[in-house]
Amino acid sequence: MKESLKVLRALLINCLIVVNMPPKYSQHYRSEWEQMLDFKDWLQPVKDDTTKAYCKYCKCEMIAKVHCLKLHILSIKHKKAIEPVKSQRTINFPKVKKDLNTQRAESSLAMFVCAHCSIMAVDHLSNLCKHRFGDSKSGDLRVHRTKCTNIIKNVLAPHFIEEIVSDLGDQEYSLLLDESTDISVSKMLGVSIRYFSRSLKTIISTFLGLVEIEDGTANSIVNGIKGLLLVLNIEIKKMIGIGTDNATVMTGTNNGVHALLKNETGNDNLVLVRCVCHSLQLALSHASEETLPRNVEFLIRETYNWFSHSSNRRLYYKNIYQTINCGSEPLLIPQMCNTRWISIEPAVNRILEQWVELKLLFEVARRDNHCYMAETLYSMYNDPVNHLYLLYLKPILEEVQTVNKLFESNNIDPTKLYKDLCALVQSTSRRILNPTARVDIFTQNIESYLDPKPYMGYAFETKLREYNLQPEVENNLRQRCLNFTLKLVSELRSRLPINFNILEKVSLFSVEETLKAVKPSLIDIAKEFRLDASTMDRLMSQWRNIVHIKWERTSSTVEFWNEVIDYKDAAGNNPFADLSQLAISLLSLPHSNAEIERVFSQMNIVKSKLRNRLSIKTLNAILYVRFGLKRAGKCCYSYTVPDNVLRSIGTKESYSLENKASTSTCTSAAEPADEDEDINILFSNIVD
């Protein structure tokens, strides 16, 4: 009994000890273990249980204790699971030291790709250089499409953009604007800038950017312009003029792009210049539609179509032409553009030169081949009235085309352009006016001064006497020609720029007018540029005194004003600073949208059917390089990239996705994938 009590007493004491003991410690998973050398490759936490750890190689759980983790490393299961991973060899790429010669070669390859071909071609081009010219520095070239794309976007394009921005400085400038749709049916706003280049000492028009816009409304266009200027860090308030086509969205009085930009710039005198080339085209189109018979255009269009898809017809006509003209070959008939009636001029000239041969061709073709179109064309060529229409149109079209080409050119003296436009309107109207009439064709109604039987030109009158038409036919022909000319003059007058009088006064700054002793006042034109009273007084004084200096470069207007800008008096000051600034601003005003049309032509060449996924970022970068080379008058092999720009080739910073946004002109939607662009790679194995 005593023994039983002792055992019971011992059990009670043990129970009291257990009850009073502290609770057992529970270990939790620690994220610091993942950085330890033994655990970092395989250790992971268990999502819903912090007391467990997980091995990603063995795919099993264990207690989250360091002792248990170390035991797991020593287990046979873990050793077998980790064996394939240990067998993998780590490749250490050698560090490559880049020198300027190699970087210069890589930049030249990238510029060659921009100017002449697709980016994907650089894969083979760089390998070709290394294999065929291995004895030269080309052995160090490492340029493929991903690296080439990054060089173009992040090195070359920002360099050419910086050239434009630094060259522009704080000067006033004009923008040329137009819209187009690329091959991927994205609506693009093209922007070119026209300004006085301090480095080139001339007025230049060059590409500024392509902006993808959501729609063609004025607000979208203005937002795109503001975004582009903000990205490029160009002051919008320095804008003095815009050049556009005749679309209402651009020229609208209340809500057009011009009206909205006036509010944005705070310049109520922001100059709007409607493209003269577009105006000439529309004037000709409307005049021909309302006055000329439709068979004139049909004859020109179908003559080209007859040869366009048949080599046999061309060969057959060649044999006929050589037989008549002692073996000389015929020139091709140019195609008439569907949207530009002004393009009819070269086709009219070529058809008139080959009128007899073409008439014989269609006569033989209708007889031998029983072709209905040949029969139709022969009847038209056999009709003398059609011949006379073309003879009358030829000199008029040549005059219009001459003025059109002047406004399309960038190398023409701007002070003479509007004089040439006035001369075109005057010469066209004089064809139908009474020679003794004294009339201002720009302000008066000329219908009261028409010649009853105007002289239609030597070729027309000569052929008219030769054909000996019936009086009714001749009168109808003369009346139609007169109506065409009258309508053309009316269209030209109505489509002159609204501020034509101001633009015409640009001619005052030509060398001849500037150096005259007696010349008109500049007050009217100076008011357009918001000059204050003190500046106006200085300007008029400088305008009077400029004739007292013996200037050397007087052969060109731009060269003359370059000399005026650089002129210094004995005190080292420029006494004609205000006058030269006004002259350069006026010469920087646009006169046509030809530069934007050139931009769209390059856009369609770069972003073609085969490269329809090219992103707008890469497209802009390629165009910056192309127009930068054109602006410098250099090619890919002759342009010298500055050393500080070359040194950025091959550095991680230059290929970062967060690099400068210089080439990423504002887009309204996510950019598509780029077929010339791979995943961005950081070249960590290259030391600059």
Disulfide bonds with the S-S distance in Angstrom:
none
